[in-house]
Amino acid sequence: MSQRDKITTDINKLLNNETELIKILGDLLIREWHFITPRYENKELLAHCRRKEEEVKAANAPHIHPDFHDSN
């Protein structure tokens, strides 16, 4: 599923590029992540979003706000 892969790729970039993002953002923290798509109603895709949201929270990365969530 290409949408699921895109979500995984985006979240991995968010976590793996910590140093670069901190340089760009300074003291700003990322609180929301928006996945823009025409429309989806796939329960597995929604569950994947929830798992990725929890993965980001569990990372405790300094550039991520403690109340991080996706916009779904």
CHARMM-style PDB file with segment names, atoms N, HN, CA, C and O in Angstrom:
ATOM      1  N   MET     1       0.845  -1.171   0.000  1.00  0.00      PROA
ATOM      2  CA  MET     1       0.000   0.000   0.000  1.00  0.00      PROA
ATOM      3  C   MET     1       0.897   1.243   0.000  1.00  0.00      PROA
ATOM      4  O   MET     1       1.700   1.425   0.915  1.00  0.00      PROA
ATOM      5  N   SER     2       0.766   2.077  -0.997  1.00  0.00      PROA
ATOM      6  HN  SER     2       0.113   1.930  -1.740  1.00  0.00      PROA
ATOM      7  CA  SER     2       1.655   3.223  -1.147  1.00  0.00      PROA
ATOM      8  C   SER     2       1.417   4.298  -0.088  1.00  0.00      PROA
ATOM      9  O   SER     2       2.371   4.956   0.327  1.00  0.00      PROA
ATOM     10  N   GLN     3       0.184   4.495   0.361  1.00  0.00      PROA
ATOM     11  HN  GLN     3      -0.591   3.960   0.024  1.00  0.00      PROA
ATOM     12  CA  GLN     3      -0.067   5.496   1.396  1.00  0.00      PROA
ATOM     13  C   GLN     3       0.589   5.090   2.713  1.00  0.00      PROA
ATOM     14  O   GLN     3       1.175   5.926   3.401  1.00  0.00      PROA
ATOM     15  N   ARG     4       0.493   3.826   3.060  1.00  0.00      PROA
ATOM     16  HN  ARG     4       0.017   3.147   2.501  1.00  0.00      PROA
ATOM     17  CA  ARG     4       1.128   3.338   4.284  1.00  0.00      PROA
ATOM     18  C   ARG     4       2.638   3.522   4.209  1.00  0.00      PROA
ATOM     19  O   ARG     4       3.261   3.939   5.186  1.00  0.00      PROA
ATOM     20  N   ASP     5       3.224   3.217   3.069  1.00  0.00      PROA
ATOM     21  HN  ASP     5       2.718   2.879   2.275  1.00  0.00      PROA
ATOM     22  CA  ASP     5       4.663   3.381   2.889  1.00  0.00      PROA
ATOM     23  C   ASP     5       5.071   4.847   2.994  1.00  0.00      PROA
ATOM     24  O   ASP     5       6.125   5.154   3.548  1.00  0.00      PROA
ATOM     25  N   LYS     6       4.258   5.744   2.474  1.00  0.00      PROA
ATOM     26  HN  LYS     6       3.401   5.494   2.023  1.00  0.00      PROA
ATOM     27  CA  LYS     6       4.538   7.180   2.552  1.00  0.00      PROA
ATOM     28  C   LYS     6       4.509   7.647   4.010  1.00  0.00      PROA
ATOM     29  O   LYS     6       5.361   8.433   4.425  1.00  0.00      PROA
ATOM     30  N   ILE     7       3.550   7.176   4.775  1.00  0.00      PROA
ATOM     31  HN  ILE     7       2.858   6.537   4.438  1.00  0.00      PROA
ATOM     32  CA  ILE     7       3.469   7.513   6.195  1.00  0.00      PROA
ATOM     33  C   ILE     7       4.735   7.053   6.905  1.00  0.00      PROA
ATOM     34  O   ILE     7       5.349   7.816   7.652  1.00  0.00      PROA
ATOM     35  N   THR     8       5.119   5.811   6.671  1.00  0.00      PROA
ATOM     36  HN  THR     8       4.621   5.191   6.065  1.00  0.00      PROA
ATOM     37  CA  THR     8       6.314   5.255   7.309  1.00  0.00      PROA
ATOM     38  C   THR     8       7.558   6.043   6.921  1.00  0.00      PROA
ATOM     39  O   THR     8       8.387   6.352   7.777  1.00  0.00      PROA
ATOM     40  N   THR     9       7.696   6.366   5.652  1.00  0.00      PROA
ATOM     41  HN  THR     9       7.022   6.114   4.956  1.00  0.00      PROA
ATOM     42  CA  THR     9       8.851   7.134   5.179  1.00  0.00      PROA
ATOM     43  C   THR     9       8.899   8.510   5.833  1.00  0.00      PROA
ATOM     44  O   THR     9       9.955   8.936   6.299  1.00  0.00      PROA
ATOM     45  N   ASP    10       7.763   9.210   5.871  1.00  0.00      PROA
ATOM     46  HN  ASP    10       6.905   8.864   5.492  1.00  0.00      PROA
ATOM     47  CA  ASP    10       7.718  10.550   6.468  1.00  0.00      PROA
ATOM     48  C   ASP    10       8.073  10.523   7.948  1.00  0.00      PROA
ATOM     49  O   ASP    10       8.852  11.356   8.412  1.00  0.00      PROA
ATOM     50  N   ILE    11       7.515   9.587   8.689  1.00  0.00      PROA
ATOM     51  HN  ILE    11       6.882   8.911   8.312  1.00  0.00      PROA
ATOM     52  CA  ILE    11       7.790   9.506  10.125  1.00  0.00      PROA
ATOM     53  C   ILE    11       9.243   9.123  10.372  1.00  0.00      PROA
ATOM     54  O   ILE    11       9.874   9.646  11.290  1.00  0.00      PROA
ATOM     55  N   ASN    12       9.773   8.224   9.570  1.00  0.00      PROA
ATOM     56  HN  ASN    12       9.260   7.799   8.824  1.00  0.00      PROA
ATOM     57  CA  ASN    12      11.196   7.869   9.712  1.00  0.00      PROA
ATOM     58  C   ASN    12      12.093   9.083   9.473  1.00  0.00      PROA
ATOM     59  O   ASN    12      13.077   9.276  10.188  1.00  0.00      PROA
ATOM     60  N   LYS    13      11.762   9.895   8.480  1.00  0.00      PROA
ATOM     61  HN  LYS    13      10.963   9.738   7.900  1.00  0.00      PROA
ATOM     62  CA  LYS    13      12.535  11.116   8.233  1.00  0.00      PROA
ATOM     63  C   LYS    13      12.430  12.072   9.409  1.00  0.00      PROA
ATOM     64  O   LYS    13      13.417  12.700   9.791  1.00  0.00      PROA
ATOM     65  N   LEU    14      11.241  12.186   9.982  1.00  0.00      PROA
ATOM     66  HN  LEU    14      10.439  11.676   9.672  1.00  0.00      PROA
ATOM     67  CA  LEU    14      11.029  13.065  11.128  1.00  0.00      PROA
ATOM     68  C   LEU    14      11.935  12.658  12.291  1.00  0.00      PROA
ATOM     69  O   LEU    14      12.510  13.515  12.963  1.00  0.00      PROA
ATOM     70  N   LEU    15      12.059  11.368  12.524  1.00  0.00      PROA
ATOM     71  HN  LEU    15      11.592  10.672  11.979  1.00  0.00      PROA
ATOM     72  CA  LEU    15      12.868  10.892  13.641  1.00  0.00      PROA
ATOM     73  C   LEU    15      14.356  10.818  13.305  1.00  0.00      PROA
ATOM     74  O   LEU    15      15.194  11.107  14.159  1.00  0.00      PROA
ATOM     75  N   ASN    16      14.690  10.441  12.094  1.00  0.00      PROA
ATOM     76  HN  ASN    16      14.009  10.207  11.401  1.00  0.00      PROA
ATOM     77  CA  ASN    16      16.095  10.241  11.728  1.00  0.00      PROA
ATOM     78  C   ASN    16      16.852  11.527  11.424  1.00  0.00      PROA
ATOM     79  O   ASN    16      18.083  11.536  11.439  1.00  0.00      PROA
ATOM     80  N   ASN    17      16.140  12.603  11.152  1.00  0.00      PROA
ATOM     81  HN  ASN    17      15.140  12.596  11.140  1.00  0.00      PROA
ATOM     82  CA  ASN    17      16.788  13.875  10.814  1.00  0.00      PROA
ATOM     83  C   ASN    17      16.740  14.862  11.976  1.00  0.00      PROA
ATOM     84  O   ASN    17      16.646  16.073  11.772  1.00  0.00      PROA
ATOM     85  N   GLU    18      16.803  14.340  13.180  1.00  0.00      PROA
ATOM     86  HN  GLU    18      16.879  13.356  13.345  1.00  0.00      PROA
ATOM     87  CA  GLU    18      16.682  15.146  14.389  1.00  0.00      PROA
ATOM     88  C   GLU    18      17.647  16.326  14.408  1.00  0.00      PROA
ATOM     89  O   GLU    18      17.221  17.461  14.622  1.00  0.00      PROA
ATOM     90  N   THR    19      18.921  16.082  14.191  1.00  0.00      PROA
ATOM     91  HN  THR    19      19.267  15.160  14.017  1.00  0.00      PROA
ATOM     92  CA  THR    19      19.936  17.142  14.279  1.00  0.00      PROA
ATOM     93  C   THR    19      19.662  18.259  13.285  1.00  0.00      PROA
ATOM     94  O   THR    19      19.720  19.438  13.636  1.00  0.00      PROA
ATOM     95  N   GLU    20      19.367  17.895  12.064  1.00  0.00      PROA
ATOM     96  HN  GLU    20      19.319  16.938  11.778  1.00  0.00      PROA
ATOM     97  CA  GLU    20      19.096  18.887  11.031  1.00  0.00      PROA
ATOM     98  C   GLU    20      17.815  19.679  11.336  1.00  0.00      PROA
ATOM     99  O   GLU    20      17.767  20.894  11.148  1.00  0.00      PROA
ATOM    100  N   LEU    21      16.799  18.984  11.800  1.00  0.00      PROA
ATOM    101  HN  LEU    21      16.838  17.997  11.953  1.00  0.00      PROA
ATOM    102  CA  LEU    21      15.540  19.660  12.120  1.00  0.00      PROA
ATOM    103  C   LEU    21      15.699  20.625  13.293  1.00  0.00      PROA
ATOM    104  O   LEU    21      15.103  21.702  13.293  1.00  0.00      PROA
ATOM    105  N   ILE    22      16.488  20.252  14.279  1.00  0.00      PROA
ATOM    106  HN  ILE    22      16.972  19.377  14.279  1.00  0.00      PROA
ATOM    107  CA  ILE    22      16.727  21.146  15.416  1.00  0.00      PROA
ATOM    108  C   ILE    22      17.440  22.410  14.951  1.00  0.00      PROA
ATOM    109  O   ILE    22      17.137  23.503  15.429  1.00  0.00      PROA
ATOM    110  N   LYS    23      18.385  22.270  14.024  1.00  0.00      PROA
ATOM    111  HN  LYS    23      18.631  21.382  13.636  1.00  0.00      PROA
ATOM    112  CA  LYS    23      19.073  23.450  13.471  1.00  0.00      PROA
ATOM    113  C   LYS    23      18.086  24.380  12.774  1.00  0.00      PROA
ATOM    114  O   LYS    23      18.183  25.602  12.892  1.00  0.00      PROA
ATOM    115  N   ILE    24      17.150  23.802  12.058  1.00  0.00      PROA
ATOM    116  HN  ILE    24      17.071  22.809  11.962  1.00  0.00      PROA
ATOM    117  CA  ILE    24      16.172  24.584  11.303  1.00  0.00      PROA
ATOM    118  C   ILE    24      15.118  25.192  12.233  1.00  0.00      PROA
ATOM    119  O   ILE    24      14.776  26.367  12.101  1.00  0.00      PROA
ATOM    120  N   LEU    25      14.609  24.400  13.164  1.00  0.00      PROA
ATOM    121  HN  LEU    25      14.887  23.446  13.272  1.00  0.00      PROA
ATOM    122  CA  LEU    25      13.485  24.811  14.000  1.00  0.00      PROA
ATOM    123  C   LEU    25      13.877  25.612  15.236  1.00  0.00      PROA
ATOM    124  O   LEU    25      13.052  26.337  15.793  1.00  0.00      PROA
ATOM    125  N   GLY    26      15.113  25.489  15.663  1.00  0.00      PROA
ATOM    126  HN  GLY    26      15.783  24.901  15.211  1.00  0.00      PROA
ATOM    127  CA  GLY    26      15.518  26.156  16.895  1.00  0.00      PROA
ATOM    128  C   GLY    26      14.757  25.564  18.065  1.00  0.00      PROA
ATOM    129  O   GLY    26      14.776  24.350  18.270  1.00  0.00      PROA
ATOM    130  N   ASP    27      14.080  26.418  18.843  1.00  0.00      PROA
ATOM    131  HN  ASP    27      14.064  27.404  18.677  1.00  0.00      PROA
ATOM    132  CA  ASP    27      13.356  25.922  20.010  1.00  0.00      PROA
ATOM    133  C   ASP    27      11.897  25.564  19.707  1.00  0.00      PROA
ATOM    134  O   ASP    27      11.148  25.237  20.628  1.00  0.00      PROA
ATOM    135  N   LEU    28      11.482  25.620  18.450  1.00  0.00      PROA
ATOM    136  HN  LEU    28      12.091  25.886  17.702  1.00  0.00      PROA
ATOM    137  CA  LEU    28      10.123  25.209  18.075  1.00  0.00      PROA
ATOM    138  C   LEU    28      10.008  23.691  18.136  1.00  0.00      PROA
ATOM    139  O   LEU    28      10.945  22.978  17.777  1.00  0.00      PROA
ATOM    140  N   LEU    29       8.872  23.204  18.584  1.00  0.00      PROA
ATOM    141  HN  LEU    29       8.111  23.783  18.876  1.00  0.00      PROA
ATOM    142  CA  LEU    29       8.634  21.769  18.665  1.00  0.00      PROA
ATOM    143  C   LEU    29       7.520  21.377  17.705  1.00  0.00      PROA
ATOM    144  O   LEU    29       6.558  22.121  17.515  1.00  0.00      PROA
ATOM    145  N   ILE    30       7.659  20.213  17.108  1.00  0.00      PROA
ATOM    146  HN  ILE    30       8.441  19.608  17.262  1.00  0.00      PROA
ATOM    147  CA  ILE    30       6.657  19.706  16.181  1.00  0.00      PROA
ATOM    148  C   ILE    30       5.544  19.052  16.990  1.00  0.00      PROA
ATOM    149  O   ILE    30       5.780  18.104  17.740  1.00  0.00      PROA
ATOM    150  N   ARG    31       4.333  19.568  16.829  1.00  0.00      PROA
ATOM    151  HN  ARG    31       4.142  20.337  16.220  1.00  0.00      PROA
ATOM    152  CA  ARG    31       3.192  19.064  17.589  1.00  0.00      PROA
ATOM    153  C   ARG    31       2.248  18.237  16.715  1.00  0.00      PROA
ATOM    154  O   ARG    31       1.605  17.313  17.212  1.00  0.00      PROA
ATOM    155  N   GLU    32       2.158  18.551  15.433  1.00  0.00      PROA
ATOM    156  HN  GLU    32       2.681  19.302  15.029  1.00  0.00      PROA
ATOM    157  CA  GLU    32       1.223  17.849  14.555  1.00  0.00      PROA
ATOM    158  C   GLU    32       1.910  17.396  13.277  1.00  0.00      PROA
ATOM    159  O   GLU    32       2.870  18.004  12.803  1.00  0.00      PROA
ATOM    160  N   TRP    33       1.389  16.317  12.747  1.00  0.00      PROA
ATOM    161  HN  TRP    33       0.609  15.823  13.133  1.00  0.00      PROA
ATOM    162  CA  TRP    33       1.815  15.810  11.452  1.00  0.00      PROA
ATOM    163  C   TRP    33       0.554  15.615  10.624  1.00  0.00      PROA
ATOM    164  O   TRP    33      -0.399  14.981  11.076  1.00  0.00      PROA
ATOM    165  N   HSD    34       0.549  16.162   9.408  1.00  0.00      PROA
ATOM    166  HN  HSD    34       1.324  16.677   9.041  1.00  0.00      PROA
ATOM    167  CA  HSD    34      -0.624  16.082   8.536  1.00  0.00      PROA
ATOM    168  C   HSD    34      -0.311  15.217   7.325  1.00  0.00      PROA
ATOM    169  O   HSD    34       0.649  15.470   6.597  1.00  0.00      PROA
ATOM    170  N   PHE    35      -1.118  14.213   7.123  1.00  0.00      PROA
ATOM    171  HN  PHE    35      -1.897  14.007   7.715  1.00  0.00      PROA
ATOM    172  CA  PHE    35      -1.015  13.365   5.945  1.00  0.00      PROA
ATOM    173  C   PHE    35      -2.130  13.780   5.009  1.00  0.00      PROA
ATOM    174  O   PHE    35      -3.304  13.531   5.284  1.00  0.00      PROA
ATOM    175  N   ILE    36      -1.772  14.409   3.911  1.00  0.00      PROA
ATOM    176  HN  ILE    36      -0.818  14.612   3.688  1.00  0.00      PROA
ATOM    177  CA  ILE    36      -2.754  14.942   2.964  1.00  0.00      PROA
ATOM    178  C   ILE    36      -2.983  13.918   1.853  1.00  0.00      PROA
ATOM    179  O   ILE    36      -2.049  13.492   1.173  1.00  0.00      PROA
ATOM    180  N   THR    37      -4.230  13.542   1.693  1.00  0.00      PROA
ATOM    181  HN  THR    37      -4.988  13.888   2.245  1.00  0.00      PROA
ATOM    182  CA  THR    37      -4.599  12.581   0.667  1.00  0.00      PROA
ATOM    183  C   THR    37      -6.030  12.890   0.224  1.00  0.00      PROA
ATOM    184  O   THR    37      -6.801  13.447   1.005  1.00  0.00      PROA
ATOM    185  N   PRO    38      -6.399  12.544  -0.995  1.00  0.00      PROA
ATOM    186  CA  PRO    38      -7.755  12.856  -1.448  1.00  0.00      PROA
ATOM    187  C   PRO    38      -8.833  12.310  -0.504  1.00  0.00      PROA
ATOM    188  O   PRO    38      -9.755  13.037  -0.133  1.00  0.00      PROA
ATOM    189  N   ARG    39      -8.725  11.060  -0.122  1.00  0.00      PROA
ATOM    190  HN  ARG    39      -7.976  10.469  -0.423  1.00  0.00      PROA
ATOM    191  CA  ARG    39      -9.690  10.455   0.800  1.00  0.00      PROA
ATOM    192  C   ARG    39      -9.256   9.022   1.073  1.00  0.00      PROA
ATOM    193  O   ARG    39      -8.790   8.313   0.181  1.00  0.00      PROA
ATOM    194  N   TYR    40      -9.419   8.620   2.312  1.00  0.00      PROA
ATOM    195  HN  TYR    40      -9.798   9.196   3.036  1.00  0.00      PROA
ATOM    196  CA  TYR    40      -9.193   7.221   2.633  1.00  0.00      PROA
ATOM    197  C   TYR    40     -10.080   6.816   3.786  1.00  0.00      PROA
ATOM    198  O   TYR    40     -10.347   7.604   4.693  1.00  0.00      PROA
ATOM    199  N   GLU    41     -10.526   5.598   3.743  1.00  0.00      PROA
ATOM    200  HN  GLU    41     -10.309   4.957   3.006  1.00  0.00      PROA
ATOM    201  CA  GLU    41     -11.391   5.067   4.791  1.00  0.00      PROA
ATOM    202  C   GLU    41     -10.934   3.658   5.165  1.00  0.00      PROA
ATOM    203  O   GLU    41     -11.737   2.803   5.539  1.00  0.00      PROA
ATOM    204  N   ASN    42      -9.662   3.447   5.057  1.00  0.00      PROA
ATOM    205  HN  ASN    42      -9.010   4.141   4.753  1.00  0.00      PROA
ATOM    206  CA  ASN    42      -9.093   2.136   5.308  1.00  0.00      PROA
ATOM    207  C   ASN    42      -8.733   2.020   6.786  1.00  0.00      PROA
ATOM    208  O   ASN    42      -7.888   2.766   7.279  1.00  0.00      PROA
ATOM    209  N   LYS    43      -9.366   1.092   7.491  1.00  0.00      PROA
ATOM    210  HN  LYS    43     -10.053   0.485   7.090  1.00  0.00      PROA
ATOM    211  CA  LYS    43      -9.122   0.971   8.923  1.00  0.00      PROA
ATOM    212  C   LYS    43      -7.679   0.553   9.229  1.00  0.00      PROA
ATOM    213  O   LYS    43      -7.139   0.930  10.269  1.00  0.00      PROA
ATOM    214  N   GLU    44      -7.059  -0.211   8.349  1.00  0.00      PROA
ATOM    215  HN  GLU    44      -7.498  -0.518   7.504  1.00  0.00      PROA
ATOM    216  CA  GLU    44      -5.663  -0.593   8.555  1.00  0.00      PROA
ATOM    217  C   GLU    44      -4.740   0.623   8.428  1.00  0.00      PROA
ATOM    218  O   GLU    44      -3.741   0.727   9.140  1.00  0.00      PROA
ATOM    219  N   LEU    45      -5.075   1.529   7.529  1.00  0.00      PROA
ATOM    220  HN  LEU    45      -5.886   1.445   6.950  1.00  0.00      PROA
ATOM    221  CA  LEU    45      -4.276   2.738   7.358  1.00  0.00      PROA
ATOM    222  C   LEU    45      -4.407   3.636   8.587  1.00  0.00      PROA
ATOM    223  O   LEU    45      -3.421   4.209   9.051  1.00  0.00      PROA
ATOM    224  N   LEU    46      -5.607   3.755   9.103  1.00  0.00      PROA
ATOM    225  HN  LEU    46      -6.408   3.290   8.727  1.00  0.00      PROA
ATOM    226  CA  LEU    46      -5.814   4.536  10.324  1.00  0.00      PROA
ATOM    227  C   LEU    46      -5.069   3.918  11.506  1.00  0.00      PROA
ATOM    228  O   LEU    46      -4.486   4.640  12.315  1.00  0.00      PROA
ATOM    229  N   ALA    47      -5.083   2.608  11.611  1.00  0.00      PROA
ATOM    230  HN  ALA    47      -5.557   2.021  10.954  1.00  0.00      PROA
ATOM    231  CA  ALA    47      -4.359   1.920  12.681  1.00  0.00      PROA
ATOM    232  C   ALA    47      -2.854   2.141  12.523  1.00  0.00      PROA
ATOM    233  O   ALA    47      -2.144   2.307  13.515  1.00  0.00      PROA
ATOM    234  N   HSD    48      -2.371   2.143  11.295  1.00  0.00      PROA
ATOM    235  HN  HSD    48      -2.948   2.008  10.489  1.00  0.00      PROA
ATOM    236  CA  HSD    48      -0.952   2.396  11.034  1.00  0.00      PROA
ATOM    237  C   HSD    48      -0.571   3.809  11.495  1.00  0.00      PROA
ATOM    238  O   HSD    48       0.492   4.010  12.083  1.00  0.00      PROA
ATOM    239  N   CYS    49      -1.438   4.772  11.226  1.00  0.00      PROA
ATOM    240  HN  CYS    49      -2.302   4.609  10.749  1.00  0.00      PROA
ATOM    241  CA  CYS    49      -1.201   6.148  11.684  1.00  0.00      PROA
ATOM    242  C   CYS    49      -1.092   6.192  13.204  1.00  0.00      PROA
ATOM    243  O   CYS    49      -0.210   6.859  13.744  1.00  0.00      PROA
ATOM    244  N   ARG    50      -1.972   5.495  13.887  1.00  0.00      PROA
ATOM    245  HN  ARG    50      -2.688   4.953  13.449  1.00  0.00      PROA
ATOM    246  CA  ARG    50      -1.935   5.473  15.361  1.00  0.00      PROA
ATOM    247  C   ARG    50      -0.636   4.845  15.859  1.00  0.00      PROA
ATOM    248  O   ARG    50      -0.041   5.335  16.818  1.00  0.00      PROA
ATOM    249  N   ARG    51      -0.189   3.756  15.210  1.00  0.00      PROA
ATOM    250  HN  ARG    51      -0.673   3.358  14.430  1.00  0.00      PROA
ATOM    251  CA  ARG    51       1.067   3.109  15.622  1.00  0.00      PROA
ATOM    252  C   ARG    51       2.245   4.045  15.416  1.00  0.00      PROA
ATOM    253  O   ARG    51       3.135   4.124  16.262  1.00  0.00      PROA
ATOM    254  N   LYS    52       2.254   4.752  14.295  1.00  0.00      PROA
ATOM    255  HN  LYS    52       1.531   4.688  13.608  1.00  0.00      PROA
ATOM    256  CA  LYS    52       3.349   5.678  14.006  1.00  0.00      PROA
ATOM    257  C   LYS    52       3.330   6.857  14.974  1.00  0.00      PROA
ATOM    258  O   LYS    52       4.383   7.343  15.387  1.00  0.00      PROA
ATOM    259  N   GLU    53       2.141   7.312  15.333  1.00  0.00      PROA
ATOM    260  HN  GLU    53       1.286   6.917  14.998  1.00  0.00      PROA
ATOM    261  CA  GLU    53       2.013   8.385  16.319  1.00  0.00      PROA
ATOM    262  C   GLU    53       2.644   7.952  17.645  1.00  0.00      PROA
ATOM    263  O   GLU    53       3.386   8.715  18.264  1.00  0.00      PROA
ATOM    264  N   GLU    54       2.348   6.741  18.069  1.00  0.00      PROA
ATOM    265  HN  GLU    54       1.746   6.122  17.566  1.00  0.00      PROA
ATOM    266  CA  GLU    54       2.913   6.219  19.317  1.00  0.00      PROA
ATOM    267  C   GLU    54       4.425   6.032  19.204  1.00  0.00      PROA
ATOM    268  O   GLU    54       5.152   6.256  20.172  1.00  0.00      PROA
ATOM    269  N   GLU    55       4.893   5.628  18.044  1.00  0.00      PROA
ATOM    270  HN  GLU    55       4.302   5.446  17.257  1.00  0.00      PROA
ATOM    271  CA  GLU    55       6.325   5.470  17.813  1.00  0.00      PROA
ATOM    272  C   GLU    55       7.051   6.805  17.989  1.00  0.00      PROA
ATOM    273  O   GLU    55       8.112   6.862  18.609  1.00  0.00      PROA
ATOM    274  N   VAL    56       6.483   7.861  17.449  1.00  0.00      PROA
ATOM    275  HN  VAL    56       5.620   7.815  16.946  1.00  0.00      PROA
ATOM    276  CA  VAL    56       7.089   9.190  17.572  1.00  0.00      PROA
ATOM    277  C   VAL    56       7.094   9.622  19.035  1.00  0.00      PROA
ATOM    278  O   VAL    56       8.105  10.125  19.526  1.00  0.00      PROA
ATOM    279  N   LYS    57       5.995   9.435  19.727  1.00  0.00      PROA
ATOM    280  HN  LYS    57       5.174   9.027  19.328  1.00  0.00      PROA
ATOM    281  CA  LYS    57       5.922   9.811  21.142  1.00  0.00      PROA
ATOM    282  C   LYS    57       6.944   9.039  21.968  1.00  0.00      PROA
ATOM    283  O   LYS    57       7.602   9.607  22.840  1.00  0.00      PROA
ATOM    284  N   ALA    58       7.075   7.748  21.695  1.00  0.00      PROA
ATOM    285  HN  ALA    58       6.541   7.286  20.987  1.00  0.00      PROA
ATOM    286  CA  ALA    58       7.991   6.894  22.453  1.00  0.00      PROA
ATOM    287  C   ALA    58       9.453   7.268  22.226  1.00  0.00      PROA
ATOM    288  O   ALA    58      10.302   6.983  23.071  1.00  0.00      PROA
ATOM    289  N   ALA    59       9.754   7.900  21.097  1.00  0.00      PROA
ATOM    290  HN  ALA    59       9.064   8.132  20.411  1.00  0.00      PROA
ATOM    291  CA  ALA    59      11.140   8.274  20.792  1.00  0.00      PROA
ATOM    292  C   ALA    59      11.650   9.374  21.715  1.00  0.00      PROA
ATOM    293  O   ALA    59      12.859   9.524  21.891  1.00  0.00      PROA
ATOM    294  N   ASN    60      10.727  10.154  22.311  1.00  0.00      PROA
ATOM    295  HN  ASN    60       9.745  10.032  22.168  1.00  0.00      PROA
ATOM    296  CA  ASN    60      11.116  11.261  23.195  1.00  0.00      PROA
ATOM    297  C   ASN    60      12.167  12.168  22.559  1.00  0.00      PROA
ATOM    298  O   ASN    60      13.099  12.614  23.228  1.00  0.00      PROA
ATOM    299  N   ALA    61      12.013  12.431  21.292  1.00  0.00      PROA
ATOM    300  HN  ALA    61      11.256  12.069  20.748  1.00  0.00      PROA
ATOM    301  CA  ALA    61      12.961  13.268  20.562  1.00  0.00      PROA
ATOM    302  C   ALA    61      12.818  14.725  21.001  1.00  0.00      PROA
ATOM    303  O   ALA    61      11.703  15.188  21.241  1.00  0.00      PROA
ATOM    304  N   PRO    62      13.934  15.453  21.110  1.00  0.00      PROA
ATOM    305  CA  PRO    62      13.880  16.828  21.607  1.00  0.00      PROA
ATOM    306  C   PRO    62      13.167  17.811  20.681  1.00  0.00      PROA
ATOM    307  O   PRO    62      12.804  18.903  21.118  1.00  0.00      PROA
ATOM    308  N   HSD    63      12.959  17.454  19.422  1.00  0.00      PROA
ATOM    309  HN  HSD    63      13.254  16.567  19.067  1.00  0.00      PROA
ATOM    310  CA  HSD    63      12.278  18.351  18.486  1.00  0.00      PROA
ATOM    311  C   HSD    63      10.786  18.034  18.337  1.00  0.00      PROA
ATOM    312  O   HSD    63      10.093  18.642  17.521  1.00  0.00      PROA
ATOM    313  N   ILE    64      10.305  17.080  19.130  1.00  0.00      PROA
ATOM    314  HN  ILE    64      10.868  16.586  19.792  1.00  0.00      PROA
ATOM    315  CA  ILE    64       8.910  16.665  19.074  1.00  0.00      PROA
ATOM    316  C   ILE    64       8.205  17.072  20.370  1.00  0.00      PROA
ATOM    317  O   ILE    64       8.684  16.784  21.467  1.00  0.00      PROA
ATOM    318  N   HSD    65       7.075  17.738  20.227  1.00  0.00      PROA
ATOM    319  HN  HSD    65       6.687  17.972  19.336  1.00  0.00      PROA
ATOM    320  CA  HSD    65       6.271  18.155  21.381  1.00  0.00      PROA
ATOM    321  C   HSD    65       5.696  16.909  22.068  1.00  0.00      PROA
ATOM    322  O   HSD    65       5.333  15.951  21.386  1.00  0.00      PROA
ATOM    323  N   PRO    66       5.607  16.904  23.394  1.00  0.00      PROA
ATOM    324  CA  PRO    66       5.050  15.745  24.104  1.00  0.00      PROA
ATOM    325  C   PRO    66       3.601  15.418  23.698  1.00  0.00      PROA
ATOM    326  O   PRO    66       3.165  14.277  23.847  1.00  0.00      PROA
ATOM    327  N   ASP    67       2.863  16.401  23.193  1.00  0.00      PROA
ATOM    328  HN  ASP    67       3.218  17.328  23.073  1.00  0.00      PROA
ATOM    329  CA  ASP    67       1.484  16.171  22.765  1.00  0.00      PROA
ATOM    330  C   ASP    67       1.383  15.901  21.262  1.00  0.00      PROA
ATOM    331  O   ASP    67       0.337  16.137  20.658  1.00  0.00      PROA
ATOM    332  N   PHE    68       2.452  15.413  20.668  1.00  0.00      PROA
ATOM    333  HN  PHE    68       3.302  15.221  21.158  1.00  0.00      PROA
ATOM    334  CA  PHE    68       2.467  15.125  19.224  1.00  0.00      PROA
ATOM    335  C   PHE    68       1.295  14.223  18.852  1.00  0.00      PROA
ATOM    336  O   PHE    68       0.960  13.280  19.570  1.00  0.00      PROA
ATOM    337  N   HSD    69       0.676  14.539  17.702  1.00  0.00      PROA
ATOM    338  HN  HSD    69       0.949  15.305  17.119  1.00  0.00      PROA
ATOM    339  CA  HSD    69      -0.389  13.693  17.163  1.00  0.00      PROA
ATOM    340  C   HSD    69      -0.505  13.915  15.656  1.00  0.00      PROA
ATOM    341  O   HSD    69      -0.091  14.945  15.124  1.00  0.00      PROA
ATOM    342  N   ASP    70      -1.076  12.925  14.995  1.00  0.00      PROA
ATOM    343  HN  ASP    70      -1.412  12.088  15.428  1.00  0.00      PROA
ATOM    344  CA  ASP    70      -1.361  13.149  13.592  1.00  0.00      PROA
ATOM    345  C   ASP    70      -2.718  13.825  13.489  1.00  0.00      PROA
ATOM    346  O   ASP    70      -3.468  13.859  14.463  1.00  0.00      PROA
ATOM    347  N   SER    71      -3.031  14.346  12.353  1.00  0.00      PROA
ATOM    348  HN  SER    71      -2.421  14.318  11.561  1.00  0.00      PROA
ATOM    349  CA  SER    71      -4.235  15.157  12.202  1.00  0.00      PROA
ATOM    350  C   SER    71      -5.471  14.354  11.830  1.00  0.00      PROA
ATOM    351  O   SER    71      -6.514  14.945  11.548  1.00  0.00      PROA
ATOM    352  N   ASN    72      -5.394  13.048  11.819  1.00  0.00      PROA
ATOM    353  HN  ASN    72      -4.547  12.568  12.048  1.00  0.00      PROA
ATOM    354  CA  ASN    72      -6.537  12.239  11.395  1.00  0.00      PROA
ATOM    355  C   ASN    72      -7.594  12.167  12.453  1.00  0.00      PROA
ATOM    356  OT1 ASN    72      -8.624  11.523  12.254  1.00  0.00      PROA
TER     357      ASN     72
END
